[in-house]
Amino acid sequence: MTTTAHAAFVVPATAAAPAFWRPAAVATVGAALATTAVAAAAQAAGVSLAIDGQQIPLFAFAQLTVMFAALGVVFAAGLRRWATQPRVVFIRTTIVLTALSLVPDAIVNASIDTKLTLMLTHLVAAAIVIPVVAARLRRS
């Protein structure tokens, strides 16, 4: 009769947890670059990026994307710590907030192509940041 022994490896919970901050930061920077690229491409195609006659500078797309993505990442970090279902809460909340973020773009005093470009930048940023951050939240 032979006996086989298996060594059990214990991995600390902190090491087993998927990386969170670095991928979230990379997604934030990627979203900022993507929204700026969308705005630059629209501008190059002849779309005015003016609201009430005031031109939106291209760097503003990156700034606002970083600011709001960072808020979303901090929100997700809080959910990681205190929510029983952080992924579900994060996805549902960010989808609602993304939809709500389209409302000001729809009612702003600008041309339709400007409104659509602004809406597209919101959707592009959300499409980049939400899945990356959600993937790093535990399933319940």
C-alpha positions in Angstrom: 0.0 0.0 0.0 1.4 3.4 -0.9 0.5 6.8 0.6 0.6 10.1 -1.2 1.0 13.3 0.7 0.1 16.7 -0.7 1.6 19.9 0.6 -0.9 22.6 1.3 0.2 26.1 0.5 -1.5 28.9 2.4 -1.6 32.2 0.6 -2.3 35.3 2.6 -5.6 36.9 1.7 -3.8 40.1 0.7 -1.7 38.2 -1.8 -4.6 36.3 -3.2 -6.7 39.4 -3.8 -6.5 40.7 -7.3 -4.6 43.9 -8.0 -6.9 46.8 -7.7 -5.2 50.2 -7.7 -2.7 49.8 -10.6 -5.3 48.4 -13.2 -7.8 51.1 -12.0 -5.1 53.8 -12.6 -4.2 52.4 -16.0 -7.9 52.3 -17.0 -8.3 55.9 -15.8 -5.4 57.1 -17.9 -6.5 55.0 -20.8 -10.0 56.5 -20.6 -8.6 60.0 -20.4 -6.5 59.4 -23.5 -9.5 57.8 -25.3 -12.0 60.6 -24.5 -9.4 63.2 -25.6 -8.8 61.2 -28.8 -12.6 61.0 -29.5 -12.9 64.8 -29.0 -9.9 65.5 -31.2 -11.1 63.2 -33.9 -14.6 64.9 -33.8 -13.0 68.3 -33.9 -10.8 67.3 -36.9 -13.9 66.0 -38.6 -15.5 69.5 -38.2 -17.5 69.1 -35.1 -17.6 72.2 -33.0 -16.8 71.5 -29.3 -18.5 74.8 -28.2 -21.2 75.1 -25.6 -22.9 78.5 -25.5 -20.2 79.8 -27.8 -17.4 78.7 -25.4 -15.0 76.3 -26.9 -14.1 73.2 -24.8 -10.4 72.8 -24.7 -9.2 69.2 -25.5 -7.3 68.9 -22.2 -10.6 69.4 -20.4 -11.7 66.0 -21.6 -8.7 64.4 -20.0 -9.0 66.4 -16.8 -12.7 65.6 -16.3 -12.3 62.0 -17.2 -9.5 61.5 -14.7 -11.5 63.4 -12.0 -14.7 61.4 -12.4 -12.9 58.1 -13.0 -10.9 58.7 -9.8 -14.2 59.3 -7.9 -15.5 56.0 -9.3 -12.3 54.2 -8.2 -12.5 55.6 -4.7 -16.2 54.6 -4.6 -15.2 51.0 -5.7 -12.5 50.9 -3.0 -15.1 51.8 -0.4 -17.4 49.1 -1.8 -14.5 46.6 -1.6 -14.2 47.3 2.0 -17.8 47.6 3.2 -20.3 46.2 0.7 -21.3 42.5 0.8 -21.7 42.5 -3.0 -19.3 45.2 -4.2 -19.2 44.2 -7.9 -23.0 44.2 -8.2 -23.4 47.5 -6.4 -20.6 49.1 -8.4 -21.9 48.0 -11.8 -25.4 49.0 -11.1 -24.5 52.4 -9.7 -22.0 53.3 -12.4 -24.4 52.3 -15.2 -27.1 54.6 -13.6 -24.5 57.4 -13.1 -23.3 57.0 -16.7 -26.9 57.3 -18.0 -27.4 60.3 -15.8 -24.2 61.9 -17.1 -25.8 62.0 -20.6 -28.6 64.2 -19.5 -26.6 67.5 -19.3 -25.1 66.7 -22.7 -28.6 66.3 -24.1 -29.9 69.6 -22.8 -26.9 71.8 -23.2 -27.0 74.7 -25.7 -24.9 73.2 -28.4 -25.3 71.6 -31.9 -26.5 68.1 -32.1 -23.1 66.8 -33.3 -21.5 68.4 -30.3 -24.0 66.8 -28.0 -23.5 63.4 -29.6 -19.7 63.8 -29.3 -20.0 64.7 -25.6 -22.2 61.7 -25.0 -19.8 59.5 -26.8 -16.9 60.6 -24.6 -19.0 59.6 -21.5 -19.8 56.2 -22.9 -16.2 55.6 -24.0 -14.8 56.4 -20.6 -17.4 54.2 -18.9 -16.7 51.4 -21.3 -13.0 51.5 -20.3 -13.2 52.1 -16.6 -16.2 50.2 -15.4 -15.2 46.7 -16.6 -11.6 47.0 -15.4 -12.6 48.1 -11.9 -15.6 45.7 -11.7 -13.3 42.8 -12.5 -11.2 43.6 -9.5 -14.2 43.5 -7.1 -15.1 40.2 -5.5 -18.1 38.3 -6.5 -20.7 37.4 -4.0 
